[in-house]
Amino acid sequence: MKLIELKNASKYYLDKTFNLTINKHELLLITGTNGSGKTTLIKLILAFIKPDRGQIIYCQNLKFNYLPEKTHLPDFHTAYDYLFQISKLKKVDLNLKLLVDLNIPLYKKIAHLSKGNYQRVAIASTLIGESDLIILDEPLSGLDTKTTNTLKRIIKQLKEEGKSIIISTHNPKAFEKLAAYHLKL
């Protein structure tokens, strides 16, 4: 089942045209050098920007969860309080297994977290809730090998549950076995 289809979609400042179909249950891996169009493609998919040419077709009632490359979390909350509030906003129960799997220091203030722990909280906040498509832009930034392996297991499980996933990364080897398609820009 098609979730999104890009037909000759392009932006005037990028010398690329995107013809791409994102299907249910698939993982799309996007790689490329800086300036190759990864972020532009993600912004087109998310409808943050509109194509100058071509079109993007979405299935009805498509729900997204998005982890940007750079996140800004509220420093004054503990990780638990922040994630609990996110779950309330998304009207779902907080997935405690996810928090344990990601080994998040729940009662530390976000301002006092290391880069890796900060990224774990950002990932958890993205994965909370029901969505059809999860988009992760450089999710491995700051993560150690153990957490990277945990995230790969979580992504595999989400894919098996019927989620579609797009990952933009400079480390494609981490996700190549899970990917249905690898778009190299």
C-alpha positions as CSV (number, residue, x, y, z in Angstrom):
1,M,0.0,0.0,0.0
2,K,1.4,3.4,-1.0
3,L,1.7,6.0,1.8
4,I,3.4,8.7,-0.2
5,E,4.3,9.1,-3.8
6,L,6.6,11.8,-5.2
7,K,6.2,12.4,-8.9
8,N,8.9,14.5,-10.5
9,A,9.1,16.6,-7.3
10,S,11.9,19.1,-7.2
11,K,13.1,22.4,-5.7
12,Y,14.7,25.1,-7.8
13,Y,17.9,25.2,-5.7
14,L,18.5,21.5,-5.9
15,D,19.6,19.8,-9.2
16,K,17.6,16.7,-8.4
17,T,14.1,15.4,-9.2
18,F,12.5,12.9,-6.9
19,N,10.4,10.0,-8.2
20,L,9.8,7.9,-5.1
21,T,7.1,5.7,-3.6
22,I,7.0,5.0,0.2
23,N,5.0,1.9,1.0
24,K,3.6,0.5,4.2
25,H,5.9,-1.9,6.1
26,E,9.0,-0.6,4.3
27,L,12.2,1.1,5.5
28,L,13.7,3.7,3.2
29,L,17.4,4.5,3.8
30,I,18.6,7.9,2.6
31,T,22.3,8.6,2.4
32,G,24.5,11.2,0.7
33,T,27.0,13.9,1.3
34,N,26.2,17.2,2.9
35,G,24.2,19.3,0.4
36,S,23.1,16.3,-1.6
37,G,19.4,16.9,-0.9
38,K,18.6,14.6,2.1
39,T,17.1,17.3,4.2
40,T,15.2,18.8,1.3
41,L,13.7,15.4,0.5
42,I,12.6,14.9,4.1
43,K,11.1,18.4,4.2
44,L,9.2,17.6,1.0
45,I,7.9,14.3,2.4
46,L,6.8,16.1,5.6
47,A,5.2,18.9,3.6
48,F,7.3,21.5,5.4
49,I,8.1,22.8,1.9
50,K,6.3,22.4,-1.4
51,P,7.9,21.2,-4.6
52,D,8.5,23.9,-7.2
53,R,7.7,21.2,-9.9
54,G,6.0,17.9,-9.7
55,Q,3.6,16.7,-7.0
56,I,3.5,14.7,-3.8
57,I,0.5,12.4,-3.2
58,Y,-0.4,11.3,0.4
59,C,-2.7,8.6,1.5
60,Q,-5.6,9.9,3.6
61,N,-5.1,10.5,7.3
62,L,-1.4,9.7,7.2
63,K,0.2,10.2,10.6
64,F,3.9,11.1,10.9
65,N,6.4,11.0,13.8
66,Y,9.6,12.9,13.0
67,L,13.1,13.1,14.7
68,P,15.0,16.1,13.2
69,E,18.8,16.0,13.1
70,K,19.0,18.7,15.7
71,T,16.4,18.6,18.5
72,H,15.6,21.1,21.2
73,L,14.1,19.6,24.4
74,P,13.0,21.6,27.5
75,D,16.0,21.7,29.8
76,F,14.0,22.2,33.0
77,H,12.1,18.9,32.9
78,T,13.3,15.5,33.9
79,A,13.4,13.0,31.1
80,Y,10.4,11.1,32.6
81,D,8.3,14.3,33.0
82,Y,9.0,15.3,29.4
83,L,8.2,11.9,27.9
84,F,5.1,11.6,30.1
85,Q,3.8,14.9,28.8
86,I,4.5,13.8,25.2
87,S,2.5,10.7,25.8
88,K,-0.4,12.7,27.2
89,L,-0.3,15.1,24.2
90,K,-0.3,12.1,21.8
91,K,-3.1,10.5,23.9
92,V,-1.3,7.2,24.5
93,D,0.1,5.4,27.5
94,L,3.8,5.9,28.1
95,N,5.7,2.9,26.7
96,L,7.9,2.0,29.7
97,K,9.5,-0.9,27.9
98,L,10.8,1.6,25.3
99,L,12.3,3.8,28.0
100,V,13.9,0.8,29.7
101,D,15.2,-0.6,26.4
102,L,16.8,2.8,25.5
103,N,18.2,3.0,29.1
104,I,17.1,6.5,29.6
105,P,18.1,8.2,32.9
106,L,14.5,9.1,33.7
107,Y,14.9,11.3,36.7
108,K,17.8,13.5,35.5
109,K,17.0,17.0,34.2
110,I,17.3,17.2,30.4
111,A,19.8,20.0,30.9
112,H,22.1,17.6,32.7
113,L,22.0,14.8,30.1
114,S,25.0,13.7,28.0
115,K,24.7,14.0,24.2
116,G,23.9,10.3,23.9
117,N,21.2,10.4,26.7
118,Y,19.7,13.5,25.2
119,Q,19.5,11.7,21.8
120,R,17.8,8.7,23.6
121,V,15.1,11.0,25.0
122,A,14.6,12.6,21.6
123,I,14.3,9.2,20.0
124,A,11.8,8.0,22.6
125,S,9.7,11.1,22.2
126,T,9.6,10.5,18.5
127,L,8.6,6.8,18.9
128,I,5.8,7.5,21.4
129,G,2.3,7.4,19.8
130,E,0.6,5.9,16.8
131,S,1.9,6.8,13.4
132,D,2.0,5.3,9.9
133,L,5.4,6.8,9.0
134,I,8.4,7.5,11.3
135,I,11.1,9.7,9.9
136,L,14.5,9.7,11.7
137,D,17.2,12.2,10.6
138,E,20.6,11.1,11.8
139,P,19.2,9.0,14.7
140,L,22.6,7.6,15.7
141,S,24.2,10.9,16.5
142,G,25.8,10.6,20.0
143,L,24.8,7.0,20.5
144,D,27.1,4.2,21.6
145,T,27.2,0.8,20.0
146,K,24.9,-0.8,22.6
147,T,22.2,1.8,22.1
148,T,22.7,1.7,18.3
149,N,22.0,-2.1,18.4
150,T,19.0,-1.5,20.7
151,L,17.6,1.1,18.2
152,K,18.0,-1.3,15.3
153,R,16.0,-3.9,17.2
154,I,13.3,-1.4,18.0
155,I,13.1,-0.3,14.4
156,K,12.9,-3.9,13.2
157,Q,10.0,-4.5,15.6
158,L,8.2,-1.3,14.4
159,K,8.6,-2.4,10.8
160,E,7.2,-5.8,11.7
161,E,4.2,-4.0,13.3
162,G,3.5,-2.4,10.0
163,K,5.2,1.0,10.5
164,S,7.0,2.6,7.5
165,I,10.3,4.2,8.4
166,I,12.6,6.6,6.7
167,I,16.1,7.0,8.0
168,S,18.6,9.6,6.8
169,T,22.1,8.7,8.0
170,H,25.8,9.0,7.3
171,N,26.1,5.4,8.7
172,P,24.1,3.3,6.3
173,K,25.7,0.0,7.4
174,A,23.7,0.1,10.6
175,F,20.4,-0.1,8.7
176,E,21.1,-1.7,5.3
177,K,19.8,-5.1,6.2
178,L,16.4,-3.6,7.3
179,A,16.0,-1.4,4.3
180,A,13.7,-2.2,1.4
181,Y,15.3,0.6,-0.6
182,H,18.5,2.6,-0.2
183,L,18.4,6.0,-1.9
184,K,21.9,7.4,-2.4
185,L,21.8,11.1,-3.1
